[in-house]
Amino acid sequence: MSTVNFESEPAVDVDGTPGAIEVRDVHKWYGAHRVLDGVDLTVAPGSVTVIIGPSGSGKSTLLRVINHLERPQLGHVSVNGELTGVRWHRGRLKELSERQILAQRSRVGFVFQQFNLFPHLTVLDNVAAAPVATGLLGRPEAQQLARVLLDRVGLGDKSGAYPRQLSGGQQQRVAIARALALRPGVILFDEPTSALDPELVGEVLAVIKALAAGGTTLVIVTHEIGFAREVADSIVFMDGGRIVEQGPPEQVLDDPQHPRTREFLSRVL
């Protein structure tokens, strides 16, 4: 595996200002099924929050609500003090236009379980596409930024390759570089290693560790408990659409206070 390097000085500006997240009394349901049930969460700028919990507990939906890929029925989310996806109008929350929502999403990176790369574009163009499409950079500048980011994730020698020529771990590292290309203040990771063969997990986690050490605000949904212990400032345990327990890793993982947290950890540790 190529070396992951987040310490050398880049030739172009690649880093966004770390963002803060506030989730306030968020509820989300589908018919009678309540996926999120009054979630409150604060994420400090530059911190790493890892969300754990059983399948179906609402972890991924919470990430999608933060990025307004899902709209909550009640409650709201703000990033750096700006409401996400909505604005106050005559005492009520009103949905923003799609154009305004897309502009907000460009400030919150999202790395999915599946890599979602454009198969017809090279690795370089996959990473450069978003800054060009949003008007943030011209094509030459976007490609220069993409080369720096690919170097950062250890794939500087793969810029001319196509996604089909890469391993799953390499594709996910390209997806991380793509998320970084808009210089977001926050990056959300939705189980970024769940689609990978076990031997490829480590290379993706190494990139996320480097990001965490660099001060980027990260919110990570994962089943990798050992990884969570290493990188998290705060661990959030969710069950049944609620945050059951949260705190530093040594508290939640080593001395959980809630019986449901203890039960879950006894099965996965």
Phi, psi and omega in degrees: 000141178291156181287135174269125188230109176246016185252331182289152180286120180285157179282341178232161180286119184242351190253131173276167176282126182306136184257160175253148179236137172234122175248124187233112173049051184275130176236138177217129178218156174237107186061235180272354184270114180269111184274320174235133190230076176076051184276129172239130181207135175240129178240119183282151178302135177078005182265166178240116179249125179249128181254125179236167178150169182291162175301139180083009183274354178104006185299306182293322178298322177299316177300317182292329175290320179302321181268004180060027167286338170234139178261127178287149175286327178224154178087181181205165180233142172228147175238121184053040176082356180257125178302141182263118173083349184217169171215158177284132177217111180054045175080005179230157177277126181242136181296137174287166174291159180301323179296318179293321179295318179297322177297320177294318182298332180294345180262359178230104180289151181222124176247118187269169175299311175271150193283330174056037176279154176284115186293336184271357180252148173293167176304314180302313183286332173300318182284324184279345190299313186294315178300327177288313184297325181273354181080010180292321182220155168285167184300315180299317180293321179295322178290325175297315177299317181299320179297319178297316182291323177294323173300318182299323181265013174079024183232029180300335181271004184247014188298329181269358181281163174255154183310322182295343181269001183250155171287168177300319179296321178293319178298320180292326176292325173297319179299324177292316177300320178297319178296326180285342190294337178267008180053054184289155176278342182219142171235130178255133179241119180257094180046063189292348180249002188291336181267006186259149169296148186307324184287350180260353184297317187301322183292327178285318178297327178297322178293318181293322176300318179296320176298316180299318180292337182275357174094009176286140176287120183235140168235120191234122169267125183204157170259002182275089187292321178298319176296317178303318180299323183288319192255339192282139163276327181220137174253132176245124176255123180248147174204134178061031178081008181235155169276112184275322184203144175208153181165186178294157184306319183295335177277306187289320184274327185260334182218058182297142183265334184266137180303325181291323176296315180298318180297314181298311184294329178295339181268338186249344180268000000 
